[in-house]
Amino acid sequence: MKILFGLLYFMSIVFFAGAQGKLVSKVYPWEEVSVPELLSGTVQTLLKGSTTVFRELEVVTGALSGSGSSVLKKPGYEEMVIVKEGILDVNLNGIRTPVTEGGIVLVSPGDVFILTNGWNEPTFYYLFRWKTVSTPPAGKADPQSVVYPREEMTFVPSEKGGRRNVLQRPTALLNELEIHTTSLKAGLPSHAAHTHSDDEFILVKTGMVEETVNGKTMKAGTGSLIFLSGTDHHGIRNAGEETCEYYAIRFK
């Protein structure tokens, strides 16, 4: 009997380690998120694991209704909030800022933030939190927590659609965090398929995109998240009939 319990315990450890192990390139469709559970106050985990950049990485989605508030800070982690829909009243180290749909909040370890619903409808958001394999060299880290309002992301048009540069900077734990949005006209690719060593997320703000990873295609609609593991060969195009927009988030 002891041998059986020991075997079951060992198998549970192996299963847990595998479930929380190395992340692979994958689409996390918004359609698989339970909106009723979010509205009941339950935060849903989209992914959790490690990569070549992250010792620990977790992405969750949540919602706030009425005048609901949430304190989501996890000690020792760097965190980032992106507003999917609605308005968040963000209290960051005692300073309150309304953050509308598409706005981003970057929070360094040790800083405190409280999220409150900022309007009369439910607000949906994504929360990224991480610990990295390595940290920036001495004197290179930038631990400043910052709010990036959507209204201040200047749109620059192009033949294919356009782009909004959001940030490109070191953080407390990352050598570089680079975020921009891309707008693509119907049917067009962003660029030729390529590889790079850093991890990347694509967060679809509007429309339908098709991501090709190592020759296999995956579609993702509004609200969906795509994780792209470093070194995987990948490319993206607009798979819809109207202009799409997505966030490209790269971690180094």
MOFEN-V975291 format. One record per run of one state. SS is the DSSP state (helix for helix, strand for strand, loop for the rest). FROM is the first residue (numbers start at 1). LEN is the number of residues. If there is no record, write none. Layout:
ss:SS from:FROM len:LEN
ss:SS from:FROM len:LEN
//
This chain:
ss:loop from:1 len:1
ss:helix from:2 len:18
ss:loop from:20 len:2
ss:strand from:22 len:1
ss:loop from:23 len:3
ss:strand from:26 len:3
ss:loop from:29 len:1
ss:helix from:30 len:3
ss:loop from:33 len:2
ss:helix from:35 len:5
ss:loop from:40 len:4
ss:strand from:44 len:7
ss:loop from:51 len:3
ss:strand from:54 len:11
ss:loop from:65 len:4
ss:strand from:69 len:3
ss:loop from:72 len:6
ss:strand from:78 len:8
ss:loop from:86 len:1
ss:strand from:87 len:6
ss:loop from:93 len:2
ss:strand from:95 len:6
ss:loop from:101 len:3
ss:strand from:104 len:4
ss:loop from:108 len:5
ss:strand from:113 len:5
ss:loop from:118 len:5
ss:strand from:123 len:10
ss:loop from:133 len:13
ss:strand from:146 len:3
ss:loop from:149 len:1
ss:helix from:150 len:3
ss:loop from:153 len:2
ss:strand from:155 len:3
ss:loop from:158 len:3
ss:strand from:161 len:9
ss:loop from:170 len:7
ss:strand from:177 len:8
ss:loop from:185 len:4
ss:strand from:189 len:1
ss:loop from:190 len:4
ss:strand from:194 len:1
ss:loop from:195 len:4
ss:strand from:199 len:8
ss:loop from:207 len:2
ss:strand from:209 len:5
ss:loop from:214 len:2
ss:strand from:216 len:5
ss:loop from:221 len:4
ss:strand from:225 len:4
ss:loop from:229 len:5
ss:strand from:234 len:5
ss:loop from:239 len:5
ss:strand from:244 len:8
ss:loop from:252 len:1
//
